[in-house]
Amino acid sequence: MRRLRHILASALLFMTGAVAQDQLDFIKLPSAILSQSASSQQSVKDGDSLIGQSADGFEINIRLAHIDTPETHQGFGDAATQELSRLCLGKMAQLSGTQKDGFGRLLAELSCDNIDVNQHMIETGHAWVYDKYNSRLTFPALEKSAAENCAGLWGAKGAQPPWVYRKKGADKYAETSQAQIAARTARCARITLAAR
């Protein structure tokens, strides 16, 4: 119990900015409830961002580590948001993380009902591996498998990585990306037709 109080106190100090990142070795929040919060309209913001509440009532803004999902207003964004909601909304969750992103969200690995949510989002094609920030060695192979099986966004027409969407705008991305997306969509269509 004493260790738990120390961990929660450290997490609170870190999240409020009272302690610098380099002063903490590790933060693990044993559990959080992911449900409606009085201070927010909904707890799932999009496919990789949500709000949890710690056992002692503190709100925790969470950004799933290692992955990036389509923006809410981007193609397949709603599907990614719905999948994260289905997995976690109203459920107890285990999360761990040691860093905050530029928006003050805890970068975390999340488990809901013993499902590794970060991994699930990759496996089911609801997210891309965020190569720039990924440290999970198995994720690129899982993404490749999802793409080969046309899972989720990999079978969606015109899907583009969110970092490209954010950088260049909704309809403006490199021709190589357009060609890759067209080839992937055509390949998925051939597989779907062949399976019928």
Secondary structure in CASP SS format (residue, H / E / C, confidence):
PFRMAT SS
TARGET T0000
AUTHOR 0000-0000-0000
METHOD secondary structure of the structure
MODEL  1
M C 1.00
R H 1.00
R H 1.00
L H 1.00
R H 1.00
H H 1.00
I H 1.00
L H 1.00
A H 1.00
S H 1.00
A H 1.00
L H 1.00
L H 1.00
F H 1.00
M H 1.00
T C 1.00
G C 1.00
A C 1.00
V C 1.00
A C 1.00
Q H 1.00
D H 1.00
Q H 1.00
L C 1.00
D C 1.00
F C 1.00
I C 1.00
K E 1.00
L E 1.00
P E 1.00
S E 1.00
A E 1.00
I E 1.00
L E 1.00
S C 1.00
Q C 1.00
S C 1.00
A C 1.00
S C 1.00
S C 1.00
Q C 1.00
Q C 1.00
S C 1.00
V E 1.00
K E 1.00
D E 1.00
G C 1.00
D C 1.00
S E 1.00
L E 1.00
I E 1.00
G E 1.00
Q E 1.00
S E 1.00
A C 1.00
D C 1.00
G C 1.00
F C 1.00
E E 1.00
I E 1.00
N E 1.00
I E 1.00
R E 1.00
L E 1.00
A C 1.00
H C 1.00
I E 1.00
D E 1.00
T C 1.00
P C 1.00
E C 1.00
T C 1.00
H C 1.00
Q C 1.00
G C 1.00
F C 1.00
G H 1.00
D H 1.00
A H 1.00
A H 1.00
T H 1.00
Q H 1.00
E H 1.00
L H 1.00
S H 1.00
R H 1.00
L H 1.00
C H 1.00
L C 1.00
G C 1.00
K E 1.00
M E 1.00
A E 1.00
Q E 1.00
L E 1.00
S E 1.00
G E 1.00
T E 1.00
Q E 1.00
K E 1.00
D C 1.00
G C 1.00
F C 1.00
G C 1.00
R C 1.00
L E 1.00
L E 1.00
A E 1.00
E E 1.00
L E 1.00
S E 1.00
C E 1.00
D C 1.00
N C 1.00
I E 1.00
D E 1.00
V H 1.00
N H 1.00
Q H 1.00
H H 1.00
M H 1.00
I H 1.00
E H 1.00
T C 1.00
G C 1.00
H C 1.00
A C 1.00
W E 1.00
V E 1.00
Y C 1.00
D C 1.00
K C 1.00
Y C 1.00
N C 1.00
S C 1.00
R C 1.00
L C 1.00
T C 1.00
F H 1.00
P H 1.00
A H 1.00
L H 1.00
E H 1.00
K H 1.00
S H 1.00
A H 1.00
A H 1.00
E H 1.00
N C 1.00
C C 1.00
A C 1.00
G H 1.00
L H 1.00
W H 1.00
G H 1.00
A C 1.00
K C 1.00
G C 1.00
A C 1.00
Q C 1.00
P C 1.00
P H 1.00
W H 1.00
V H 1.00
Y H 1.00
R H 1.00
K H 1.00
K H 1.00
G C 1.00
A C 1.00
D C 1.00
K C 1.00
Y C 1.00
A C 1.00
E H 1.00
T H 1.00
S H 1.00
Q H 1.00
A H 1.00
Q H 1.00
I H 1.00
A H 1.00
A H 1.00
R H 1.00
T H 1.00
A H 1.00
R H 1.00
C H 1.00
A H 1.00
R H 1.00
I H 1.00
T H 1.00
L H 1.00
A H 1.00
A H 1.00
R C 1.00
END
